[in-house]
Amino acid sequence: MGSSQRGTDSTGPGRTRLPRVAVLASRAGLALLLCAGLATASPALARPAARRLSAAGSIAVTCRSPAHRKLAARLASGIRAALRGRSSTVGLRVEDRSKGLNCYLNTTMHFDSASVVKVTILGTLLREAMTQHRKLTAAEVRLATRMITESDNGAASDLWAHVGRGRLRYFLGRARMSQTRLGPGGYWGLTQITAHDERLLLDLLMYPNRVLDTASRDFALSLMARVIPAQRWGVPAGAPAGLTVHVKNGWLPLATHGWRIHSIGCFTGHHRGYSIVVLTQDNPTMSYGISTIQRAAEVIHRQLNPAGTALLPAPPPSPSWGHPDEHIPARLGGR
């Protein structure tokens, strides 16, 4: 699913052209580390998660809506039931401003981001172009499109290096994503994220703000609406057929805590919108983590929409499921 993650942070925040030679050289240098790391880390990935949630009551989901208290109670109960008995450790955040509704579960718990961080990379790129009063170059548009719609790792590595850590930190500060910690060196997939911060990121894309202008927001949402079918699993499961689905997923196995399976998305149209963030780890397989997310997503969509609304089915399994979307050396993957 795209090439392996292999970029290095070789570009300062003031650069606007992509240093192609430097990026190619850095990829070649890291390739040996990646191959060695996979050979070392693979046996541990098959270990099942040790912790199992045995009762719905042990899942501390909270939903609040001053104007829709019964809805909030049903939603919280439904999410608990959906997650009952799952070995997955879950961080969850739901927001529907039209109903004044918010749901929370482990919102400040940190997870390795995998490819979900690509939306942050895109936001940083768009903010950079805004501050420089310019449009994205053709190369930037091409890389951003591949990074989001296909989850291309080479494109992500190029843009991670292109914008640089200084601009990434600046964007996180403007977005108030203070809980997010950038991955070491070029390993963007090891960025530490929380459900709290990912909800803030989706808010930047959905609503007018001073960080991203309308054109930037529209471009980002258009890419997330064009994600290829094999990667449209997760929070889109059970979404209303009449709303536009904007999604970005991440999937990464490491030596501890099994598969990290994440899905963030927003659902817009008909003068309304809402967002769902589900981050998971301790999944024994990729399919297991996807199932955990989709169980919760189906409950959320069903409760947030009127009875009789046509809802999308969960996508069928894809042959690509089970293949990491990036590779992390063992020396960095023992989390």
ABEGO torsion letter per residue (X at the ends): XEBBBABBBABBAABABBBAAAAAAAAAAAAAAAAAAAAAAAAAAABBBABBBABAAABBBBBBBAABAAAAAAAAAAAAAAABGBABBBBBBBBBAAAGBBBBBGAABBBBAEAAAAAAAAAAAAAAAAAAGBBBBAAAAAAAAAAAAAGBAAAAAAAAAAAEAAAAAAAAAAAGBAABBBBBEABAAABBBBAAAAAAAAAAAABBBAABBAAAAAAAAAAAAABBAAAABEAABGBBAABBBBBBBBBBBBABGEBBBBBBBBBBEGGBBBBBBBBBBGBABAAAAAAAAAAAAAAAAAAABBBGBBBBBBBBBBAABGBBABBBBAAAABX
